[in-house]
């Protein structure tokens, strides 16, 4: 991320709807398409649907990915896995913001 991206989007919380709402929708759709590759949903997500809440998609993907990676983990290790996936997806979003800014 550039310094301008940090100023525009200072604290991105992928679980917070308002935090994600300030980002451009095409960027969020591309990001969501990338993170859902980590899990296999039993249904098809329509990322173009204007009713989508990307924070809910991110939360469900983080929980599902952490459960899928260690299905028999205890609460402590499960919490650590959730934080790891959350940071990984946040890092991916920040990287995509930087690339998105360069494309403009």
VODREN-304497 format. One record per atom (N, C-alpha, C, O, CB): residue number from 1; residue in one letter; x negated, y negated, z. Coordinates in Angstrom, 1 decimal, decimal comma. Each point is the difference from the previous one (the first is absolute). Glycine has a CB too. Layout:
<pts>
nr / rest / px / py / pz
NUM / A / X / Y / Z;
...
</pts>
This chain:
<pts>
nr / rest / px / py / pz
1 / X / -0,8 / 1,2 / 0,0;
1 / X / 0,8 / -1,2 / 0,0;
1 / X / -0,9 / -1,2 / 0,0;
1 / X / -1,0 / -0,1 / 0,6;
1 / X / 2,9 / 1,3 / 0,6;
2 / X / -1,4 / -2,2 / -1,9;
2 / X / -0,8 / -1,3 / 0,0;
2 / X / 0,5 / -0,8 / 1,2;
2 / X / 0,9 / 0,3 / 0,7;
2 / X / -1,1 / -0,3 / -3,2;
3 / X / -0,5 / -1,1 / 2,8;
3 / X / 0,3 / -0,8 / 1,1;
3 / X / 1,4 / -0,6 / -0,2;
3 / X / 0,8 / -0,3 / 0,9;
3 / X / -3,2 / -0,3 / -0,5;
4 / X / 2,8 / 0,3 / -1,7;
4 / X / 1,3 / -0,5 / -0,3;
4 / X / 1,1 / 1,0 / 0,3;
4 / X / 1,1 / -0,4 / 0,5;
4 / X / -2,1 / -1,1 / -2,2;
5 / X / 0,7 / 2,8 / 1,5;
5 / X / 1,0 / 1,0 / 0,3;
5 / X / 0,2 / 0,1 / 1,5;
5 / X / 1,1 / 0,2 / 0,5;
5 / X / -1,7 / 1,1 / -2,6;
6 / X / -0,5 / -1,4 / 2,8;
6 / X / 0,0 / 0,1 / 1,5;
6 / X / 0,8 / -1,2 / 0,6;
6 / X / 0,8 / 0,2 / 0,9;
6 / X / -3,0 / 1,0 / -0,9;
7 / X / 2,1 / -2,4 / -0,6;
7 / X / 0,8 / -1,1 / 0,4;
7 / X / 1,4 / 0,2 / -0,3;
7 / X / 0,9 / -0,4 / 0,8;
7 / X / -2,9 / -1,1 / -1,1;
8 / X / 2,3 / 1,9 / -0,9;
8 / X / 1,4 / 0,2 / -0,4;
8 / X / 0,7 / 1,1 / 0,7;
8 / X / 1,2 / -0,1 / 0,4;
8 / X / -1,8 / -0,7 / -2,6;
9 / X / -0,1 / 2,0 / 2,4;
9 / X / 0,6 / 1,1 / 0,7;
9 / X / -0,9 / 0,4 / 1,1;
9 / X / -0,7 / 1,0 / 0,0;
9 / X / 1,7 / -0,2 / -2,1;
10 / X / -1,0 / -1,5 / 3,3;
10 / X / -0,9 / 0,2 / 1,0;
10 / X / 0,0 / 1,3 / 0,7;
10 / X / -1,0 / 0,7 / 0,2;
10 / X / 1,1 / -3,1 / 0,1;
11 / X / 1,1 / 2,8 / 0,2;
11 / X / 0,1 / 1,3 / 0,8;
11 / X / 1,1 / 0,8 / -0,7;
11 / X / 1,2 / -0,1 / 0,3;
11 / X / -2,0 / -1,0 / 1,8;
12 / X / 0,4 / 2,0 / -2,9;
12 / X / 0,9 / 0,9 / -0,7;
12 / X / 0,3 / 1,2 / 0,9;
12 / X / -1,0 / 0,8 / 0,2;
12 / X / 0,3 / -1,7 / -2,5;
13 / X / 1,9 / 1,0 / 2,7;
13 / X / 0,4 / 1,2 / 0,7;
13 / X / 1,0 / 0,8 / -0,9;
13 / X / 1,1 / -0,4 / -0,3;
13 / X / -1,4 / -0,7 / 2,6;
14 / X / -0,2 / 2,3 / -2,8;
14 / X / 0,8 / 0,7 / -0,9;
14 / X / 1,3 / 0,6 / 0,5;
14 / X / 0,8 / 0,4 / -0,7;
14 / X / -3,0 / 0,2 / -0,4;
15 / X / 2,3 / -0,6 / 2,5;
15 / X / 1,3 / 0,4 / 0,6;
15 / X / 1,0 / -1,1 / 0,2;
15 / X / 1,1 / 0,2 / 0,5;
15 / X / -2,4 / 1,6 / 0,6;
16 / X / 0,8 / -3,1 / -1,4;
16 / X / 0,9 / -1,1 / 0,3;
16 / X / 0,6 / -0,5 / -1,4;
16 / X / -0,7 / -0,4 / -0,9;
16 / X / -0,8 / -0,3 / 2,9;
17 / X / 2,8 / 0,6 / -2,0;
17 / X / 0,7 / -0,3 / -1,2;
17 / X / -0,4 / -1,5 / -0,5;
17 / X / -0,2 / -0,2 / -1,1;
17 / X / 2,1 / 1,8 / 1,7;
18 / X / -1,9 / -2,5 / 0,4;
18 / X / -0,3 / -1,4 / -0,3;
18 / X / -1,4 / -0,2 / -0,5;
18 / X / -0,2 / -0,8 / -0,9;
18 / X / 1,9 / 0,1 / 2,6;
19 / X / -2,6 / 1,5 / -1,2;
19 / X / -1,4 / -0,1 / -0,4;
19 / X / -0,1 / 0,4 / -1,5;
19 / X / -0,8 / -0,6 / -0,8;
19 / X / 0,0 / 1,1 / 3,2;
20 / X / 1,5 / 0,6 / -2,8;
20 / X / -0,1 / 0,5 / -1,4;
20 / X / 0,9 / -0,9 / -0,9;
20 / X / -0,3 / -0,1 / -1,2;
20 / X / -0,2 / 2,4 / 2,1;
21 / X / 1,5 / -2,9 / -0,4;
21 / X / 0,9 / -0,8 / -0,8;
21 / X / -0,7 / -1,2 / -0,6;
21 / X / 0,5 / -0,5 / -1,1;
21 / X / 1,4 / 1,3 / 2,6;
22 / X / -2,9 / -1,3 / -1,0;
22 / X / -0,7 / -1,1 / -0,5;
22 / X / -0,9 / 0,3 / -1,2;
22 / X / -0,5 / -0,9 / -0,7;
22 / X / 0,5 / -0,1 / 2,9;
23 / X / -0,2 / 2,3 / -2,5;
23 / X / -0,8 / 0,5 / -1,1;
23 / X / 0,8 / 0,1 / -1,3;
23 / X / 1,2 / 0,2 / 0,1;
23 / X / -2,7 / 1,0 / 1,5;
24 / X / 0,9 / -1,3 / -2,7;
24 / X / 0,7 / 0,1 / -1,3;
24 / X / 0,5 / 1,4 / -0,2;
24 / X / -0,6 / 1,0 / 0,3;
24 / X / -0,8 / -2,7 / -1,3;
25 / X / 2,7 / 1,8 / 0,6;
25 / X / 0,6 / 1,3 / -0,2;
25 / X / -0,7 / 1,0 / -0,9;
25 / X / -0,1 / 1,2 / 0,4;
25 / X / 2,2 / -2,4 / 0,0;
26 / X / -2,6 / 0,8 / -1,6;
26 / X / -0,8 / 0,9 / -0,8;
26 / X / -1,2 / 0,6 / 0,7;
26 / X / -0,3 / 1,2 / -0,2;
26 / X / 1,0 / -2,4 / -1,8;
27 / X / -1,3 / 0,5 / 2,9;
27 / X / -1,2 / 0,5 / 0,8;
27 / X / 0,5 / 1,0 / 1,0;
27 / X / -0,6 / 1,1 / 0,1;
27 / X / -0,6 / -3,3 / -0,4;
28 / X / 2,3 / 1,9 / 0,9;
28 / X / 0,6 / 1,0 / 1,0;
28 / X / 0,4 / 1,3 / -0,7;
28 / X / -0,2 / 1,1 / 0,6;
28 / X / 0,9 / -3,0 / 0,8;
29 / X / -0,1 / 1,8 / -2,6;
29 / X / 0,4 / 1,2 / -0,7;
29 / X / -1,2 / 0,8 / -0,4;
29 / X / 0,0 / 1,3 / 0,1;
29 / X / 2,0 / -2,5 / -0,9;
30 / X / -3,0 / 0,6 / 0,4;
30 / X / -1,3 / 0,7 / -0,4;
30 / X / -0,6 / 0,7 / 1,2;
30 / X / -0,5 / 1,1 / 0,0;
30 / X / 0,1 / -2,7 / -1,9;
31 / X / 0,4 / 0,8 / 3,0;
31 / X / -0,6 / 0,5 / 1,3;
31 / X / 0,8 / 1,2 / 0,5;
31 / X / -0,6 / 1,1 / 0,4;
31 / X / -0,2 / -3,4 / 0,2;
32 / X / 2,1 / 2,2 / -0,6;
32 / X / 0,9 / 1,1 / 0,4;
32 / X / -0,2 / 1,2 / -0,8;
32 / X / 0,0 / 1,2 / 0,5;
32 / X / 1,7 / -2,8 / 0,4;
33 / X / -1,9 / 1,4 / -2,2;
33 / X / -0,2 / 1,2 / -0,9;
33 / X / -1,3 / 0,7 / 0,3;
33 / X / -0,1 / 1,2 / -0,1;
33 / X / 1,4 / -2,4 / -1,7;
34 / X / -2,3 / 0,4 / 2,3;
34 / X / -1,3 / 0,6 / 0,4;
34 / X / 0,1 / 0,8 / 1,3;
34 / X / -0,5 / 1,1 / 0,1;
34 / X / -0,7 / -2,9 / -1,3;
35 / X / 1,9 / 1,2 / 2,2;
35 / X / 0,0 / 0,7 / 1,3;
35 / X / 0,9 / 1,2 / 0,0;
35 / X / -0,2 / 0,9 / 0,8;
35 / X / -0,3 / -3,1 / 0,3;
36 / X / 1,6 / 2,2 / -1,9;
36 / X / 0,8 / 1,2 / 0,0;
36 / X / -0,6 / 1,2 / -0,6;
36 / X / 0,6 / 1,1 / 0,0;
36 / X / 1,4 / -2,6 / 0,0;
37 / X / -3,2 / 1,3 / -0,7;
37 / X / -0,7 / 1,1 / -0,5;
37 / X / -0,5 / 0,9 / 1,1;
37 / X / -0,4 / 1,2 / -0,3;
37 / X / -0,2 / -2,5 / -1,7;
38 / X / 0,5 / 0,8 / 3,2;
38 / X / -0,6 / 0,8 / 1,1;
38 / X / 1,0 / 1,0 / 0,6;
38 / X / -0,4 / 0,9 / 0,7;
38 / X / -1,0 / -2,9 / -0,2;
39 / X / 2,6 / 1,9 / -0,8;
39 / X / 1,0 / 0,9 / 0,5;
39 / X / 1,0 / 0,5 / -1,1;
39 / X / 0,0 / -0,7 / -1,1;
39 / X / -0,1 / -0,5 / 3,3;
40 / X / 0,7 / 2,2 / -2,0;
40 / X / 1,0 / 0,6 / -0,9;
40 / X / 1,4 / -0,2 / 0,5;
40 / X / 0,4 / 0,7 / 1,0;
40 / X / -2,1 / 1,0 / -1,9;
41 / X / 2,4 / -2,7 / 0,4;
41 / X / 1,3 / -0,3 / 0,4;
41 / X / 1,0 / 1,0 / -0,6;
41 / X / -0,2 / 0,4 / -1,1;
41 / X / -0,3 / -2,8 / 1,4;
42 / X / 1,6 / 2,8 / 0,4;
42 / X / 0,9 / 1,0 / -0,6;
42 / X / 1,0 / -0,7 / -1,0;
42 / X / 0,8 / 0,7 / -0,5;
42 / X / -1,0 / 0,6 / 2,7;
43 / X / 0,0 / -2,6 / -2,4;
43 / X / 0,8 / -0,7 / -0,9;
43 / X / -0,8 / -1,0 / -0,7;
43 / X / -1,2 / -0,3 / 0,4;
43 / X / 3,2 / 0,6 / 1,0;
44 / X / -1,5 / -0,9 / -2,5;
44 / X / -0,8 / -1,0 / -0,7;
44 / X / 0,3 / -1,4 / 0,5;
44 / X / 1,1 / -0,4 / 0,1;
44 / X / -1,1 / 1,9 / -2,1;
45 / X / -1,1 / -2,2 / 2,3;
45 / X / 0,2 / -1,4 / 0,4;
45 / X / 0,1 / -0,9 / -1,2;
45 / X / -0,9 / 0,0 / -0,8;
45 / X / -0,3 / 0,5 / 3,0;
46 / X / 2,2 / -1,3 / -2,2;
46 / X / 0,1 / -1,0 / -1,1;
46 / X / -0,6 / -1,3 / 0,5;
46 / X / 0,7 / -0,8 / 0,7;
46 / X / 1,4 / 1,9 / -1,6;
47 / X / -3,4 / -1,3 / 0,6;
47 / X / -0,7 / -1,2 / 0,5;
47 / X / 0,5 / -1,3 / -0,6;
47 / X / -0,3 / -1,1 / 0,5;
47 / X / -1,7 / 2,6 / -0,1;
48 / X / 2,7 / -1,4 / -1,6;
48 / X / 0,5 / -1,2 / -0,6;
48 / X / 1,3 / -0,5 / 0,6;
48 / X / 0,5 / -1,1 / -0,3;
48 / X / -1,6 / 1,9 / -1,8;
49 / X / 1,7 / 0,0 / 3,0;
49 / X / 1,3 / -0,4 / 0,6;
49 / X / -0,2 / -1,2 / 0,9;
49 / X / -0,9 / -0,1 / 0,8;
49 / X / 1,6 / 2,5 / -0,8;
50 / X / 0,1 / -3,5 / -0,3;
50 / X / -0,2 / -1,2 / 0,8;
50 / X / 0,3 / 0,1 / 1,4;
50 / X / -0,3 / -0,9 / 0,8;
50 / X / 0,8 / -0,3 / -2,9;
51 / X / 0,2 / 2,2 / 2,5;
51 / X / 0,4 / 0,2 / 1,4;
51 / X / -1,1 / 0,7 / 0,8;
51 / X / 0,1 / 0,2 / 1,3;
51 / X / 2,3 / 0,0 / -2,0;
52 / X / -3,5 / 0,2 / 0,1;
52 / X / -1,1 / 0,6 / 0,7;
52 / X / -0,6 / -0,8 / 1,1;
52 / X / -0,1 / -1,2 / -0,1;
52 / X / -0,4 / 2,4 / -2,0;
53 / X / 0,3 / -0,6 / 3,2;
53 / X / -0,7 / -0,6 / 1,1;
53 / X / -1,4 / 0,7 / 0,1;
53 / X / -0,1 / 1,1 / 0,4;
53 / X / 2,2 / -1,7 / 0,9;
54 / X / -3,1 / -0,1 / -1,8;
54 / X / -1,3 / 0,6 / -0,1;
54 / X / -0,7 / 0,3 / 1,3;
54 / X / -0,8 / 0,9 / 0,1;
54 / X / 0,5 / -2,1 / -2,2;
55 / X / 0,7 / 0,5 / 3,2;
55 / X / -0,5 / 0,4 / 1,3;
55 / X / 0,5 / 1,3 / 0,4;
55 / X / -0,7 / 0,8 / 0,7;
55 / X / 0,6 / -3,2 / -0,1;
56 / X / 1,4 / 2,7 / -0,9;
56 / X / 0,5 / 1,3 / 0,4;
56 / X / -0,6 / 1,1 / -0,8;
56 / X / -0,3 / 1,1 / 0,5;
56 / X / 2,4 / -2,1 / 0,0;
57 / X / -2,4 / 0,8 / -1,8;
57 / X / -0,7 / 1,0 / -0,9;
57 / X / -1,4 / 0,2 / 0,6;
57 / X / -0,4 / 1,2 / 0,1;
57 / X / 1,7 / -1,9 / -2,1;
58 / X / -2,0 / -0,4 / 2,4;
58 / X / -1,3 / 0,2 / 0,6;
58 / X / 0,0 / 0,8 / 1,3;
58 / X / -0,8 / 0,9 / 0,2;
58 / X / 0,1 / -3,1 / -1,3;
59 / X / 1,7 / 1,8 / 1,9;
59 / X / 0,1 / 0,7 / 1,3;
59 / X / 0,2 / 1,5 / -0,2;
59 / X / -0,7 / 0,9 / 0,6;
59 / X / 1,6 / -3,0 / 0,5;
60 / X / 0,1 / 2,4 / -1,9;
60 / X / 0,3 / 1,5 / -0,3;
60 / X / -1,1 / 0,7 / -0,6;
60 / X / -0,3 / 1,2 / 0,3;
60 / X / 2,7 / -1,8 / -0,5;
61 / X / -3,1 / -0,1 / -0,7;
61 / X / -1,2 / 0,7 / -0,6;
61 / X / -1,1 / 0,2 / 0,9;
61 / X / -0,6 / 1,1 / 0,0;
61 / X / 1,2 / -2,2 / -2,1;
62 / X / -0,9 / 0,1 / 3,0;
62 / X / -1,0 / 0,2 / 1,0;
62 / X / 0,3 / 1,2 / 1,0;
62 / X / -0,8 / 0,8 / 0,2;
62 / X / 0,3 / -3,3 / -0,3;
63 / X / 1,8 / 2,5 / 0,5;
63 / X / 0,4 / 1,1 / 1,0;
63 / X / -0,1 / 1,4 / -0,7;
63 / X / -0,5 / 0,9 / 0,5;
63 / X / 2,0 / -2,6 / 0,7;
64 / X / -1,0 / 1,7 / -2,5;
64 / X / 0,0 / 1,3 / -0,7;
64 / X / -1,4 / 0,4 / -0,3;
64 / X / -0,3 / 1,2 / 0,1;
64 / X / 2,6 / -1,8 / -1,1;
65 / X / -3,1 / -0,3 / 0,6;
65 / X / -1,4 / 0,4 / -0,4;
65 / X / -0,8 / 0,5 / 1,3;
65 / X / -0,7 / 0,9 / -0,1;
65 / X / 0,8 / -2,6 / -1,8;
66 / X / 0,2 / 1,0 / 3,0;
66 / X / -0,8 / 0,4 / 1,2;
66 / X / 0,5 / 1,4 / 0,5;
66 / X / -0,8 / 0,8 / 0,5;
66 / X / 0,5 / -3,2 / 0,1;
67 / X / 1,6 / 2,6 / -0,7;
67 / X / 0,6 / 1,3 / 0,4;
67 / X / -0,5 / 1,1 / -1,0;
67 / X / -0,3 / 1,1 / 0,4;
67 / X / 2,3 / -2,2 / 0,6;
68 / X / -2,1 / 0,8 / -2,3;
68 / X / -0,4 / 1,0 / -0,9;
68 / X / -1,5 / 0,3 / 0,1;
68 / X / -0,4 / 1,2 / -0,4;
68 / X / 2,2 / -2,0 / -1,1;
69 / X / -2,6 / -0,1 / 1,9;
69 / X / -1,4 / 0,3 / 0,1;
69 / X / -0,4 / 0,8 / 1,2;
69 / X / -0,9 / 0,8 / -0,1;
69 / X / 0,5 / -2,9 / -1,1;
70 / X / 1,1 / 2,0 / 2,3;
70 / X / -0,2 / 0,8 / 1,2;
70 / X / 1,3 / 0,3 / 0,6;
70 / X / 0,4 / -0,6 / 0,9;
70 / X / -2,6 / -0,5 / -0,5;
71 / X / 2,9 / 2,2 / -0,9;
71 / X / 1,3 / 0,3 / 0,5;
71 / X / 0,1 / 0,4 / 1,4;
71 / X / 1,1 / -0,1 / 0,7;
71 / X / -0,6 / 0,8 / -3,0;
72 / X / -1,6 / -0,2 / 2,9;
72 / X / 0,1 / 0,5 / 1,4;
72 / X / -0,8 / -1,0 / 0,9;
72 / X / -0,4 / 0,5 / 1,1;
72 / X / 0,6 / 1,9 / -1,9;
73 / X / -0,4 / -3,6 / 0,4;
73 / X / -0,7 / -1,0 / 0,9;
73 / X / 0,8 / -0,3 / 1,2;
73 / X / 1,2 / -0,1 / 0,0;
73 / X / -2,4 / -0,8 / -2,1;
74 / X / 0,5 / 0,5 / 3,2;
74 / X / 0,7 / -0,4 / 1,2;
74 / X / 0,3 / -1,5 / -0,2;
74 / X / -0,4 / -0,6 / -1,0;
74 / X / -0,7 / 2,3 / 2,5;
75 / X / 1,8 / -2,3 / -0,5;
75 / X / 0,4 / -1,4 / -0,1;
75 / X / -1,2 / -1,0 / -0,2;
75 / X / 0,1 / -1,0 / -0,7;
75 / X / 1,9 / 1,6 / 2,1;
76 / X / -3,1 / -0,3 / -0,7;
76 / X / -1,1 / -0,9 / 0,0;
76 / X / -0,7 / 0,0 / -1,4;
76 / X / -0,2 / -1,0 / -0,6;
76 / X / -0,2 / 1,4 / 3,0;
77 / X / 0,2 / 0,8 / -2,9;
77 / X / -0,6 / 0,1 / -1,3;
77 / X / 0,9 / -0,5 / -1,1;
77 / X / -0,4 / -0,5 / -1,1;
77 / X / -1,0 / 2,4 / 1,9;
78 / X / 2,7 / -1,7 / -0,6;
78 / X / 1,0 / -0,4 / -1,0;
78 / X / 0,0 / -1,5 / 0,0;
78 / X / 0,1 / -0,6 / -1,1;
78 / X / 1,3 / 2,6 / 1,5;
79 / X / -1,5 / -2,7 / 0,7;
79 / X / 0,0 / -1,5 / 0,0;
79 / X / -1,3 / -0,5 / -0,7;
79 / X / 0,1 / -1,0 / -0,6;
79 / X / 1,2 / 1,1 / 2,8;
80 / X / -2,4 / 0,6 / -2,0;
80 / X / -1,2 / -0,4 / -0,7;
80 / X / 0,1 / 0,2 / -1,5;
80 / X / -0,4 / -0,9 / -0,8;
80 / X / -0,9 / 1,6 / 2,8;
81 / X / 1,9 / 0,4 / -2,4;
81 / X / 0,3 / 0,2 / -1,5;
81 / X / 0,9 / -1,1 / -0,6;
81 / X / -0,2 / -0,5 / -1,1;
81 / X / -0,2 / 2,9 / 1,5;
82 / X / 1,4 / -2,8 / 0,4;
82 / X / 0,9 / -1,1 / -0,5;
82 / X / -0,8 / -1,3 / -0,2;
82 / X / 0,2 / -0,6 / -1,0;
82 / X / 1,8 / 1,7 / 2,2;
83 / X / -2,8 / -1,4 / -0,2;
83 / X / -0,8 / -1,2 / -0,1;
83 / X / -1,0 / 0,1 / -1,2;
83 / X / -0,2 / -1,0 / -0,7;
83 / X / 0,4 / 0,7 / 3,2;
84 / X / -0,8 / 1,4 / -2,7;
84 / X / -0,9 / 0,2 / -1,1;
84 / X / 0,7 / -0,2 / -1,4;
84 / X / -0,5 / -0,8 / -0,8;
84 / X / -0,8 / 2,4 / 2,2;
85 / X / 2,5 / -1,0 / -1,5;
85 / X / 0,7 / -0,2 / -1,3;
85 / X / 0,5 / -1,4 / -0,1;
85 / X / 0,0 / -0,5 / -1,1;
85 / X / 0,7 / 2,9 / 1,2;
86 / X / -0,3 / -3,0 / 1,0;
86 / X / 0,5 / -1,4 / -0,1;
86 / X / -1,1 / -0,9 / -0,5;
86 / X / 0,2 / -0,9 / -0,8;
86 / X / 1,4 / 1,3 / 2,7;
87 / X / -2,8 / -0,2 / -1,3;
87 / X / -1,2 / -0,8 / -0,4;
87 / X / -0,4 / 0,2 / -1,4;
87 / X / -0,3 / -0,9 / -0,8;
87 / X / -0,5 / 0,9 / 3,1;
88 / X / 0,9 / 1,3 / -2,7;
88 / X / -0,4 / 0,4 / -1,4;
88 / X / 1,0 / -0,7 / -1,0;
88 / X / -0,4 / -0,5 / -1,0;
88 / X / -0,5 / 2,7 / 1,8;
89 / X / 2,2 / -2,2 / -0,5;
89 / X / 1,0 / -0,6 / -0,9;
89 / X / -0,1 / -1,5 / 0,0;
89 / X / 0,2 / -0,7 / -1,0;
89 / X / 1,3 / 2,7 / 1,4;
90 / X / -1,8 / -2,6 / 0,8;
90 / X / -0,2 / -1,4 / 0,1;
90 / X / -1,3 / -0,5 / -0,8;
90 / X / 0,1 / -1,0 / -0,8;
90 / X / 1,0 / 1,0 / 3,0;
91 / X / -2,1 / 0,8 / -2,1;
91 / X / -1,2 / -0,3 / -0,8;
91 / X / 0,3 / 0,1 / -1,5;
91 / X / -0,5 / -0,9 / -0,8;
91 / X / -1,0 / 1,8 / 2,7;
92 / X / 2,2 / 0,1 / -2,3;
92 / X / 0,4 / 0,1 / -1,4;
92 / X / 0,8 / -1,2 / -0,5;
92 / X / -0,2 / -0,5 / -1,1;
92 / X / 0,2 / 3,0 / 1,3;
93 / X / 0,9 / -3,0 / 0,7;
93 / X / 0,8 / -1,1 / -0,4;
93 / X / -0,8 / -1,3 / -0,1;
93 / X / 0,2 / -0,8 / -0,9;
93 / X / 1,7 / 1,9 / 2,1;
94 / X / -2,9 / -1,3 / -0,3;
94 / X / -0,9 / -1,1 / -0,1;
94 / X / -0,8 / 0,0 / -1,2;
94 / X / -0,3 / -1,0 / -0,7;
94 / X / 0,3 / 0,9 / 3,2;
95 / X / -0,5 / 1,3 / -2,9;
95 / X / -0,8 / 0,2 / -1,2;
95 / X / 0,9 / -0,4 / -1,2;
95 / X / -0,5 / -0,6 / -1,0;
95 / X / -0,9 / 2,4 / 2,1;
96 / X / 2,6 / -1,3 / -1,1;
96 / X / 0,9 / -0,3 / -1,2;
96 / X / 0,4 / -1,5 / 0,0;
96 / X / 0,2 / -0,5 / -1,1;
96 / X / 0,7 / 2,9 / 1,3;
97 / X / -0,8 / -3,0 / 0,9;
97 / X / 0,2 / -1,5 / 0,0;
97 / X / -1,1 / -0,7 / -0,6;
97 / X / 0,2 / -0,9 / -0,8;
97 / X / 1,1 / 1,1 / 2,9;
98 / X / -2,5 / 0,2 / -1,8;
98 / X / -1,2 / -0,6 / -0,6;
98 / X / 0,0 / 0,2 / -1,5;
98 / X / -0,3 / -0,9 / -0,8;
98 / X / -1,0 / 1,2 / 2,9;
99 / X / 1,6 / 0,9 / -2,6;
99 / X / 0,0 / 0,3 / -1,4;
99 / X / 1,1 / -0,7 / -0,7;
99 / X / -0,1 / -0,5 / -1,1;
99 / X / -0,9 / 2,7 / 1,6;
100 / X / 2,2 / -2,3 / 0,2;
100 / X / 1,1 / -0,7 / -0,6;
100 / X / -0,2 / -1,5 / -0,2;
100 / X / 0,4 / -0,6 / -1,0;
100 / X / 1,1 / 2,3 / 2,2;
101 / X / -2,2 / -2,3 / -0,2;
101 / X / -0,4 / -1,4 / -0,1;
101 / X / -1,0 / -0,3 / -1,2;
101 / X / 0,1 / -1,0 / -0,6;
101 / X / 0,2 / 0,8 / 3,0;
102 / X / -1,1 / 1,2 / -2,7;
102 / X / -1,0 / -0,1 / -1,1;
102 / X / 0,7 / 0,1 / -1,3;
102 / X / -0,5 / -0,5 / -1,0;
102 / X / -1,3 / 1,4 / 2,5;
103 / X / 2,9 / -0,2 / -1,6;
103 / X / 0,7 / 0,3 / -1,2;
103 / X / 0,7 / -1,3 / -0,5;
103 / X / 0,3 / -0,1 / -1,2;
103 / X / -0,1 / 2,5 / 1,8;
104 / X / 0,2 / -3,3 / 0,4;
104 / X / 0,8 / -1,1 / -0,4;
104 / X / -0,8 / -1,1 / -0,7;
104 / X / 0,5 / -1,0 / -0,3;
104 / X / 0,9 / 1,4 / 2,2;
</pts>
